[in-house]
């Protein structure tokens, strides 16, 4: 039953991809990006204030690194996903989310000195072939003429930012308790995204948008990371990372129920190749440990 924990985390993150799409007509992307971390901060405060005070000296010494991590994991990764949802589908968002461990394997080569095995490279080729097929809607040559959609480009940057976040977290190994580190990053992330709220056309949380903000803040930003940490402790980081491959599958099913969007043929074919490539790359490769951090989109 230990696999329930990573599955629960992945299911919540997949659901949040659908929530991001639903939110496009209910709240400004800059507003939900800020409120997500603001409310997560309030939820975490009672549990984190004491350990934060106990480690305040260590926090101040590592404030620069915490700011870099928050900028990558909370600002670039999360905020870009909300903007991306305006011009791409929830399924595409999910596919890019599932590619983050693969991006991390490549970034770990120059930053951590890891060796990239042939199996990982082969899996990457398969995955990116599937991604190109999906993004081109079954006609890869069309990408040369029209390029990829803005939302897909934003999701590529978003996923790359989180992969870099994962590698740096692994490289720096901050001497902080996990939730203290998360709390600091959430606080910094909310502060950095305050300007986006202020320049939004509207920063009012409507009755329609409130459940979406609450889901992103509590479920995607607090509960999912807790489930993920429990899964990593019980089955190991490498095994837990494999469950990220379920993100597109869960997202397609949830989209079908809440958005009424059945997957297209090119989604099924392209997404299938992405999954095959990811599994090929990860099965016998020591996958990068995903951090205890609120995830995206």
C-alpha positions, -999 to 999 in steps of 0.1 A, spaced: 0 0 0 30 23 1 25 32 -36 -7 50 -26 14 79 -14 32 88 -47 0 80 -67 -20 104 -45 6 131 -50 7 126 -88 -31 125 -90 -34 159 -72 -7 174 -95 -26 161 -125 -58 175 -112 -41 209 -107 -32 209 -144 -69 208 -151 -76 234 -125 -51 257 -142 -71 253 -174 -104 260 -157 -89 290 -140 -82 308 -173 -118 321 -174 -122 328 -137 -91 346 -125 -61 364 -138 -30 342 -140 -9 367 -120 -36 367 -93 -39 329 -89 -1 326 -90 2 349 -60 -28 338 -40 -18 301 -43 14 308 -24 -1 334 -1 -28 309 12 -3 281 13 19 303 35 -10 308 59 -17 271 60 19 263 68 26 291 92 13 274 124 34 243 117 66 260 105 70 291 127 87 273 156 113 254 135 118 286 114 127 305 146 150 277 157 169 278 124 167 315 117 205 319 116 208 291 91 180 305 70 197 339 68 230 323 58 212 305 29 188 333 20 205 338 -15 201 301 -24 165 300 -11 157 330 -33 171 312 -63 152 281 -55 120 301 -50 125 319 -82 128 287 -101 103 264 -83 76 289 -73 78 318 -97 90 305 -131 76 270 -128 43 278 -113 35 312 -127 44 303 -163 21 273 -161 -9 296 -153 -1 318 -183 5 288 -205 -30 274 -197 -45 303 -218 -30 289 -250 -24 252 -245 -45 222 -233 -44 206 -199 -31 174 -215 -1 193 -230 6 208 -196 6 174 -181 30 159 -207 55 187 -200 51 180 -163 60 144 -168 91 154 -187 107 172 -157 126 141 -144 140 136 -179 152 172 -181 167 167 -146 188 138 -158 204 160 -185 209 189 -162 225 167 -136 254 159 -160 271 194 -159 258 204 -125 262 172 -105 288 154 -126 265 125 -133 270 103 -163 243 101 -189 238 65 -199 229 55 -234 196 41 -222 186 76 -209 196 92 -242 176 66 -262 146 72 -240 149 110 -244 149 106 -282 117 85 -281 100 110 -257 109 141 -277 98 124 -309 64 118 -292 63 154 -279 70 168 -314 42 146 -329 18 158 -302 26 195 -304 24 194 -342 -10 177 -339 2 148 -359 21 168 -386 57 175 -375 65 195 -406 39 221 -395 62 231 -366 88 244 -392 62 267 -407 42 279 -377 63 270 -347 49 258 -314 21 275 -295 30 302 -269 16 281 -241 37 250 -251 68 272 -252 60 286 -217 55 250 -204 88 240 -218 105 268 -198 84 260 -168 94 223 -168 130 232 -174 130 256 -145 116 230 -121 142 204 -134 169 229 -126 153 236 -92 155 198 -85 191 196 -95 202 226 -75 183 214 -44 202 181 -47 235 199 -53 232 224 -24 216 201 2 205 230 24 210 223 61 174 230 69 145 209 79 124 200 48 93 220 57 113 249 69 130 251 35 96 248 18 81 275 40 109 299 33 106 293 -5 68 297 -4 72 331 15 98 343 -10 78 331 -39 47 349 -27 67 381 -23 83 379 -57 49 373 -73 32 403 -56 40 426 -85 21 403 -109 -9 406 -87 -7 444 -86 -4 447 -124 -33 423 -131 -65 437 -145 -83 423 -115 -71 408 -83 -105 399 -68 -111 363 -60 -146 355 -73 -168 328 -58 -161 308 -90 -123 311 -86 -121 306 -48 -123 268 -49 -96 267 -76 -73 289 -55 -80 268 -24 -72 236 -43 -39 249 -56 -29 263 -22 -39 234 0 -40 203 -21 -13 210 -48 10 230 -26 8 213 8 -9 179 7 7 166 -25 43 174 -14 35 156 19 22 125 1 53 127 -22 77 128 8 59 99 24 62 79 -8 99 87 -12 105 75 24 87 43 18 97 31 -17 127 53 -25 132 83 -47 139 64 -79 108 43 -77 87 72 -67 99 93 -97 85 66 -120 50 75 -109 54 109 -126 47 90 -158 10 88 -147 5 125 -148 -6 127 -185 -29 96 -180 -46 110 -149 -49 145 -166 -66 130 -197 -91 112 -175 -98 142 -153 -101 165 -184 -126 141 -199 -148 144 -168 -145 181 -159 -137 197 -193 -154 173 -216 -123 171 -237 -116 136 -250 -80 129 -261 -73 132 -298 -54 106 -319 -22 126 -319 -25 130 -281 -27 93 -277 1 84 -301 24 113 -291 17 109 -254 23 71 -257 57 76 -272 65 102 -244 56 76 -218 76 48 -234 106 71 -236 103 82 -200 100 47 -187 129 36 -209 151 64 -195 142 59 -159 137 22 -152 174 14 -148 187 49 -143 191 64 -108 164 90 -112 170 124 -97 151 128 -64 122 152 -68 122 177 -39 97 183 -12 83 213 -30 48 223 -42 46 214 -78 32 230 -108 6 237 -128 
